[in-house]
């Protein structure tokens, strides 16, 4: 998946409320080794060698999608 497709999907998930779009909203995110479920944006399976970011909502992101989410969050 290319960068623009990731960005488009992340923007949609932010609009739909699946991903935090405003830092004033309370949320938590934990980082650690992948546990097997796929990234909620790009669908890539996150194995033990991958870093995953899991939100309190259950959304999981790989490093690339998390980075794009942070960029989009900064634009809001």
Secondary structure by P-SEA (a helix, b strand, c coil): ccaaaaaaaaaaaaaacccccccccccccccccccccccccccccccccbbbbbccccccccaaaaaaaaaaaaac
